Amino acid sequence: MNDQTYVAAVKEALQDCIAELDSIKWLYLMNPDKDFTRDRKITFERFIKICLQMDGGALQNELMKHFDFAEDTPTKSAFCQQRAKVSPEALKFLFCIFTEMLMGIDAPKAYRGYRLLACDGSDINIPYNPEDTESYHQNADKRGYNQLHLNAFFDILNGIYIDCVLEPDRKSHERQAFNTMIDRLSIDTPVIIMADRGYESYNLFAHLLKSGQKFVIRLKDDDSNGIISTYEFPYDENGEFDCDIETTLTWKQTNYVKENRQTYTFVSRSKFDFYEKDNPFFPLKLRILCIEVAPEQFEYLATNLDHDEFPPDVIKELYHYRWGQENSFRDLKYTIDLVHFHCKKREYVEQEAWARLIVYNFCEAIARHMAVTKQSGKNTKHDYKINFATAACICKAYLKRNDDEINVCRLIGRFLIPIRPNRSAPRKIKPQSAKSFLYRAA
């Protein structure tokens, strides 16, 4: 499929998904018998499109742009009255069906026949609202702040989010969210799921093994109280190893269990989902690796991948791909405007968060489809890639227009940036706060 045909197919897919959602909108309305029954300028379908097309400006300005500065543009009060009728589950459903449809437009990219999924979480700062106690944090010397926590499965090679769990920060639980997404994962092609060391737990490994998924999970270092500290491993002269461990999980604490820590591992019933009623034992087998990722810097990984098909060097390359999700969080927040909200109530914030995820997938699917290696016809020093910030701007403009006058492929192809694989910069730990309603660009 050529680039322009693919771009049109992605836009048509999103429009079809919006139409499908509109046909069953009563499922996602607060009062299905009354809501959206009267003739209003902001219909249910129009409300969904406004959510997808909003940028980071003030709400009234965004409405003016959406309605092309017409004299009868609805007020922000009218918009808020309509949004109060819609559950955030409507945008979540749209995210799910659009993501599924995206994968059917063209064959997804794979690594040795596997789709690579990364799982990670990220805090999202939302407008200050101390009345929302589930997302509000009180500082000792400041007024406090509100946060949501986004847990997501990210398809690394195809650049899209395929599943998410959005929770108020004070109630978030990353490993539980991971297990939820694992249990409902439905992908026909084989996958390899990767996650950082914060997800290490026997219960999570059991969920992965029970579901039949392949995985590479980073473990805590050997000076911690994680799995590595429990066993003795055969380090080689380089400080690395690659071996299998077998243990039996149990909630029993008999003297025999305590004396055989290399054979049994205690995990309480409240923290494990797979103990049978009459059987307090659960056998578990893992492949554990220690690999050197930089001079005198080692990482510990747990996996169930085959030794011959995935030797340590391949595992090392494979896990390096996981960093793509960290970059995606940055683009989602600051390029797709997940720090610019137009509301304070958490239900409305969630509406906009799901809308941003949809727009991210829309823009990334189009940008990733355009393979760029060199500037056309030029003998250049570097390979080149799409500038996602510029591509997202073009894709969002294309989404807003009813015609196809924008040549998306040609425009995106004009604005490329060089690939510099050895360049790095310190990671900015402090995130940006949600932008105040009083300080918005026009």
C-alpha positions in Angstrom: 0.0 0.0 0.0 1.5 3.4 -1.0 1.8 6.2 1.5 -1.0 8.4 0.3 -3.5 5.5 0.1 -2.5 4.4 3.6 -3.0 8.0 5.0 -6.5 8.1 3.5 -7.3 4.6 4.9 -6.2 5.6 8.4 -8.4 8.7 8.3 -11.4 6.8 6.9 -10.9 4.1 9.6 -11.1 6.8 12.4 -14.2 8.3 10.8 -15.8 4.9 10.5 -15.1 4.2 14.2 -16.6 7.5 15.2 -19.7 6.7 13.2 -19.9 3.2 14.9 -19.6 4.9 18.3 -22.4 7.3 17.4 -24.7 4.5 16.4 -24.5 3.0 19.9 -24.0 6.2 21.9 -26.8 5.4 24.3 -24.5 2.9 26.0 -22.2 5.7 27.0 -24.6 8.5 28.1 -25.4 9.4 31.6 -29.2 9.6 30.8 -29.8 7.7 27.6 -33.5 8.6 27.5 -32.8 12.3 27.5 -29.2 13.1 26.5 -28.6 14.3 22.9 -32.3 14.0 22.0 -32.8 17.7 21.3 -31.4 19.5 18.2 -28.1 21.1 19.3 -25.1 22.4 17.4 -22.8 20.1 19.4 -24.2 16.7 18.6 -22.6 13.5 20.1 -20.6 13.0 17.0 -19.5 16.6 16.9 -18.5 16.4 20.6 -16.2 13.5 19.9 -14.6 15.3 17.0 -14.0 18.4 19.1 -12.3 16.3 21.7 -10.0 14.8 19.1 -9.2 18.1 17.4 -8.6 20.3 20.4 -5.0 21.7 20.9 -3.7 23.4 24.0 -5.4 26.7 23.7 -8.2 28.1 25.8 -11.5 26.2 25.4 -13.4 29.0 23.8 -10.6 29.6 21.3 -10.5 25.9 20.4 -14.3 26.0 19.8 -13.9 29.1 17.6 -11.2 27.3 15.5 -13.3 24.1 15.2 -16.4 26.0 14.0 -14.2 28.2 11.7 -14.9 31.4 13.6 -18.6 31.3 12.7 -20.8 33.9 14.5 -23.0 31.1 16.0 -20.0 29.2 17.5 -21.3 27.5 20.7 -20.0 28.9 24.0 -17.7 26.9 26.3 -20.7 26.7 28.7 -22.7 24.9 25.9 -19.7 22.5 25.3 -19.4 21.7 29.1 -23.1 20.9 29.3 -22.8 18.4 26.5 -19.6 16.8 27.8 -21.3 16.2 31.2 -23.7 13.8 29.4 -20.9 11.6 28.1 -19.0 8.9 30.0 -15.2 8.7 29.6 -15.9 5.1 28.5 -17.1 6.4 25.1 -13.6 7.7 24.2 -12.0 4.5 25.7 -14.2 2.4 23.4 -13.3 4.6 20.4 -9.6 4.1 21.3 -10.0 0.3 21.4 -11.9 -0.1 18.1 -9.7 2.4 16.3 -6.5 0.7 17.5 -7.8 -2.7 16.4 -8.8 -1.4 13.0 -5.3 0.2 12.5 -3.7 -3.2 12.7 -5.9 -4.4 9.9 -5.1 -1.7 7.4 -1.5 -3.0 6.8 0.6 -5.8 8.2 2.1 -4.8 11.5 5.9 -4.8 11.8 7.5 -7.6 13.7 10.9 -8.7 15.2 11.8 -12.3 14.2 8.0 -13.0 13.8 7.1 -11.4 17.1 5.4 -8.1 17.8 7.2 -6.2 20.6 5.1 -4.8 23.4 6.5 -2.7 26.2 4.7 -2.0 29.4 5.3 1.0 31.5 3.6 3.7 33.5 3.7 7.5 33.6 2.3 10.2 35.8 0.1 12.8 34.2 -0.2 16.1 36.0 -3.8 17.4 35.8 -5.4 20.7 36.9 -5.4 21.5 40.6 -8.5 20.1 42.2 -8.2 19.3 46.0 -11.8 18.1 46.0 -10.7 15.0 44.0 -9.1 13.2 46.9 -8.2 10.1 44.8 -5.8 12.1 42.6 -4.8 14.9 45.0 -1.4 15.0 46.8 -0.8 17.5 49.6 2.7 18.9 49.9 4.0 20.1 53.3 5.0 23.5 52.1 2.9 24.0 48.9 -0.7 23.9 47.9 -0.5 20.3 46.4 -1.2 18.8 43.0 -3.3 16.3 41.2 -2.2 13.3 39.1 -3.5 10.5 37.0 -1.3 7.4 36.3 -1.3 5.9 32.8 -0.3 2.3 32.5 0.1 1.2 28.9 1.0 -1.5 26.5 3.0 0.1 23.6 3.7 -1.6 20.3 7.3 -0.6 19.8 7.9 -1.3 16.2 4.5 0.0 15.0 4.6 3.0 17.4 1.1 2.8 18.8 -0.6 2.2 22.2 -2.7 -1.0 22.1 -4.1 -1.0 25.6 -4.1 1.4 28.6 -5.3 1.5 32.2 -5.9 5.1 33.4 -6.2 5.5 37.2 -6.1 8.3 39.8 -2.6 8.3 41.1 -3.4 7.5 44.8 -5.2 4.3 43.7 -2.8 3.2 41.0 -1.0 -0.1 41.1 1.3 -0.8 38.1 1.6 -4.6 38.5 -2.1 -5.0 38.9 -2.7 -2.9 35.8 -0.1 -5.0 34.0 -2.0 -8.2 34.9 -5.3 -6.7 33.8 -3.9 -5.9 30.4 -2.3 -9.3 30.1 -5.5 -11.1 30.9 -7.4 -9.3 28.2 -4.7 -9.2 25.5 -6.0 -10.6 22.3 -3.5 -10.5 19.5 -3.3 -13.3 16.9 0.4 -12.9 16.1 3.1 -14.0 18.7 4.3 -11.2 21.0 7.2 -10.5 23.3 6.3 -8.3 26.3 9.0 -6.2 28.0 8.9 -4.2 31.2 11.2 -2.5 33.6 12.3 -3.7 37.1 9.3 -2.0 38.8 7.1 -4.9 37.5 9.1 -7.7 39.0 6.8 -10.1 40.9 6.1 -13.8 40.9 2.4 -13.1 40.4 3.1 -11.2 37.3 5.3 -14.0 35.9 2.5 -16.5 36.6 0.0 -14.3 34.7 2.4 -14.2 31.7 3.1 -17.9 31.8 -0.6 -18.8 32.2 -1.5 -16.7 29.2 1.2 -18.3 27.1 3.0 -15.0 26.4 6.8 -14.6 25.8 8.4 -11.9 27.9 11.6 -10.1 29.0 11.3 -8.4 32.3 14.1 -6.5 34.0 14.8 -7.5 37.6 16.1 -5.6 40.6 19.8 -5.5 41.2 21.6 -8.1 43.3 21.9 -5.7 46.3 18.2 -5.4 46.6 15.6 -7.7 48.1 14.4 -9.0 44.7 14.5 -12.4 43.0 18.3 -12.1 42.3 19.2 -11.9 46.0 17.4 -15.2 46.7 19.6 -17.5 44.5 23.2 -18.2 43.8 24.2 -17.8 40.1 27.2 -19.0 38.1 28.8 -15.7 37.1 31.5 -16.1 34.4 34.8 -14.1 34.1 33.0 -11.2 32.6 30.5 -11.0 35.4 27.6 -12.4 33.3 25.5 -15.5 33.4 22.6 -17.2 31.6 20.8 -20.0 33.4 17.4 -21.4 34.3 15.9 -21.5 37.8 13.1 -23.6 39.0 11.2 -22.9 42.2 7.9 -23.8 43.8 5.8 -21.0 45.0 3.8 -21.7 48.2 1.9 -20.0 50.9 2.9 -22.6 53.5 5.6 -21.7 56.0 6.6 -25.1 57.5 10.1 -25.7 58.7 10.9 -27.8 55.7 9.9 -24.9 53.3 12.1 -22.5 55.3 15.1 -24.8 55.2 14.9 -25.2 51.4 14.9 -21.7 50.1 16.5 -22.9 46.8 13.5 -25.1 46.2 10.5 -23.2 47.7 9.6 -19.5 47.6 7.0 -18.1 50.0 4.3 -15.9 48.4 1.3 -15.2 50.4 -2.2 -16.1 49.1 -3.2 -12.4 49.1 -0.4 -11.6 46.6 -0.9 -14.6 44.2 -3.8 -15.3 42.0 -3.2 -19.0 41.0 -3.1 -21.1 44.1 -5.7 -23.9 43.9 -8.0 -24.5 46.8 -6.5 -27.9 47.8 -3.0 -27.3 46.4 -0.7 -24.7 48.1 2.1 -25.2 45.6 2.7 -23.6 42.2 5.8 -24.6 40.1 7.6 -21.8 38.3 10.5 -21.9 35.8 12.4 -18.8 34.6 15.5 -18.1 32.5 17.6 -15.5 34.3 20.4 -13.5 32.6 22.9 -11.0 33.7 24.2 -8.9 30.8 26.7 -6.0 30.5 25.0 -3.0 28.9 27.8 -0.6 29.4 31.3 -0.8 30.9 30.9 -2.2 34.5 27.1 -1.7 34.2 25.0 -4.8 34.4 21.3 -5.6 34.1 19.4 -8.6 35.3 16.6 -10.0 33.1 14.0 -12.7 33.5 12.5 -14.4 30.4 11.0 -17.5 29.0 12.6 -17.2 25.5 14.5 -20.1 24.1 18.2 -20.2 24.7 19.1 -21.2 21.1 16.7 -18.8 19.3 17.5 -15.9 21.7 21.1 -16.0 22.9 22.2 -13.2 25.4 23.3 -10.8 22.6 19.9 -11.0 21.0 18.2 -10.5 24.4 20.3 -7.5 25.0 19.3 -6.0 21.6 15.7 -6.9 22.2 15.5 -5.2 25.6 17.1 -2.0 24.2 14.0 -1.6 22.1 12.0 -0.9 25.3 13.3 2.6 25.4 11.0 3.5 22.6 8.1 3.7 25.0 9.9 6.3 27.1 10.2 8.4 24.0 6.5 7.9 23.2 5.4 9.2 26.6 7.4 12.4 25.9 5.7 12.8 22.6 2.2 12.0 24.0 2.5 14.6 26.7 4.3 17.4 25.0 3.7 17.0 21.3 0.1 15.8 21.5 -0.7 18.1 24.5 -1.4 15.7 27.3 -0.4 18.5 29.7 -3.1 20.9 28.3 -6.5 20.1 29.7 -9.7 22.2 29.4 -11.4 21.0 32.6 -10.9 20.2 36.3 -13.3 17.3 36.9 -11.5 13.9 36.6 -14.2 12.4 34.4 -13.7 15.2 31.9 -9.9 14.9 32.1 -10.2 11.2 31.3 -12.2 12.1 28.2 -9.4 14.3 27.0 -6.7 11.8 27.9 -8.3 9.0 25.9 -8.8 11.5 23.0 -5.0 12.3 23.1 -4.2 8.6 23.0 -6.3 8.2 19.9 -4.7 11.3 18.2 -1.3 9.9 19.1 -2.0 6.6 17.4 -3.5 8.4 14.4 -0.4 10.6 13.9 2.2 7.9 14.7 0.6 5.3 12.4 0.9 7.8 9.5 4.4 8.9 10.4 5.8 5.4 10.9 4.4 4.2 7.6 6.6 6.6 5.7 10.0 4.9 5.4 12.8 7.6 5.1 16.5 6.8 5.1 18.2 9.5 3.0 17.2 12.9 1.8 15.9 12.3 -1.7 18.6 12.6 -4.3 21.3 13.9 -2.0 24.6 12.4 -0.8 24.2 13.2 2.9 26.3 12.4 5.9 23.4 11.0 8.0 20.4 8.8 7.6 17.2 10.8 8.1 13.9 10.1 9.9 10.5 11.8 10.3 10.3 14.8 12.6 7.4 13.6 14.7 6.6 17.0 16.2 6.1 18.4 12.7 4.4 15.3 11.4 1.9 15.4 14.2 1.1 19.0 13.4 0.4 18.1 9.8 -1.6 15.0 10.7 -3.8 16.9 13.1 -4.5 19.6 10.5 -5.4 16.8 8.0 -7.7 15.3 10.6 -9.6 18.6 11.0 -10.2 19.3 7.3 -13.1 17.7 5.4 -11.2 17.7 2.2 -8.0 16.1 1.1 -6.2 19.3 -0.1 -3.3 18.7 2.3 -0.7 16.4 0.7 0.3 14.8 4.0 3.1 12.6 2.5 4.8 15.4 0.7 4.7 17.8 3.6 6.0 15.3 6.1 8.7 14.3 3.7 10.0 17.9 3.5 10.8 18.1 7.3 13.2 15.5 8.3 15.8 15.3 11.0 19.2 13.4 11.0 19.6 10.2 12.9 22.5 10.4 15.4 22.5 7.0 17.2 25.4 7.8 19.6 24.0 11.1 20.8 22.5 11.2 24.3 21.3 13.7 26.8 20.5 13.6 30.5 16.9 12.6 31.2 14.7 15.3 32.7 13.3 13.8 35.8 11.0 16.7 36.8 7.8 16.6 34.6 6.0 19.6 33.4 2.9 20.5 35.4 -0.6 20.8 33.8 -0.9 24.2 32.2 -3.1 26.7 34.1 -6.3 27.8 32.4 -5.1 31.4 32.8 -1.9 30.9 30.8 -2.9 29.5 27.4 -1.8 30.4 23.9 -4.4 32.1 21.7 
